[in-house]
Amino acid sequence: MALGKQIAEFSGKSTSVTIGPGPGNVPTFQVNMDGTVSLEGKEGTYALTYHTAGELGAKSGTWSWYGIIAMKDGTSMGFHGQGTWDEIGAGKWRYRGTGQLSDGRTYGYEFEGDWATRTWAGKAFEWS
């Protein structure tokens, strides 16, 4: 990935998890998350829905998400992204990917998640 300058930091917590049928016998996972974000020096909150499909016990896979950011100054923007995940320990995963803000900017992500606490935290970067 060609990551540029860091533009955001975020952390969040799962508010719900839905597991359902996917292609063939592969389950799909939908996780609703919300948390805080610092985007280019402005503070706000976000809400998103994360999607992935894979066999239980898989060590890697792909993901996508769609969400909204509400800044304390009253502005808001949408975002979407996609990428890959890898297990890095028992109940812990690393995620990497790219996405786009509703203002048209493209960005790269790196974040980690912890199943025991149902939390994740990471950073977004300019994508070049």
Residue pairs with C-beta under 8 A, 6 or more apart in sequence:
1 96
1 98
1 108
1 127
2 108
2 127
2 128
3 108
3 110
3 125
3 126
3 127
3 128
4 108
4 125
4 126
4 127
4 128
5 125
5 126
6 123
6 124
6 125
7 39
7 40
7 107
7 124
7 125
7 126
8 37
8 38
8 39
8 40
8 107
8 123
8 124
9 37
9 38
9 121
9 122
9 123
9 124
10 35
10 36
10 37
10 38
10 46
10 111
10 121
10 122
10 123
10 124
11 35
11 36
11 119
11 120
11 121
11 122
12 33
12 34
12 35
12 36
12 46
12 48
12 119
12 120
12 121
13 33
13 34
13 35
13 117
13 118
13 119
14 31
14 32
14 33
14 118
14 119
15 32
15 33
15 34
16 31
16 32
17 29
17 30
17 31
17 32
17 118
18 29
18 30
18 31
19 27
19 28
19 29
19 30
20 27
20 28
20 30
21 27
21 28
22 28
22 53
23 53
26 53
26 54
26 55
27 53
27 54
27 55
27 56
28 51
28 52
28 53
29 50
29 51
29 52
29 53
29 54
30 49
30 50
30 51
31 49
31 50
32 47
32 48
32 49
32 50
33 46
33 47
33 48
33 49
33 50
33 120
34 45
34 46
34 47
34 48
35 45
35 46
36 43
36 44
36 45
36 46
37 43
37 44
37 45
37 46
37 69
38 44
39 69
39 71
39 124
42 71
42 72
42 73
43 71
43 72
44 69
44 70
44 71
44 72
45 69
45 70
46 67
46 68
46 69
46 70
47 67
47 68
48 65
48 66
48 67
48 68
48 79
49 65
49 66
49 67
50 63
50 64
50 65
51 63
51 64
51 65
52 61
52 62
52 63
52 64
52 85
53 61
54 61
58 87
59 86
59 87
60 84
60 85
60 86
60 87
61 84
61 85
62 82
62 83
62 84
62 85
63 82
63 83
63 84
63 85
63 95
63 97
64 80
64 81
64 82
65 80
65 81
65 82
65 99
66 78
66 79
66 80
67 78
67 79
67 80
68 76
68 77
68 78
68 79
69 76
69 77
69 78
69 79
70 76
77 101
77 102
77 103
78 101
78 102
79 99
79 100
79 101
79 102
80 99
80 100
81 97
81 98
81 99
81 100
81 107
81 109
82 97
82 98
82 99
83 95
83 96
83 97
83 98
83 109
84 95
84 96
84 97
85 93
85 94
85 95
85 96
86 93
86 94
87 93
88 94
88 112
91 114
91 115
91 116
92 112
92 113
92 114
92 115
93 112
93 113
93 115
94 110
94 111
94 112
95 109
95 110
95 111
95 112
95 113
95 120
95 122
96 108
96 109
96 110
97 108
97 109
98 106
98 107
98 108
98 109
98 127
99 106
99 107
99 109
99 124
100 106
100 107
101 107
105 126
106 127
107 124
107 125
107 126
107 127
108 124
108 125
108 126
108 127
109 122
109 123
109 124
109 125
110 122
110 123
110 125
111 120
111 121
111 122
111 123
112 120
112 121
112 122
113 119
113 120
114 120
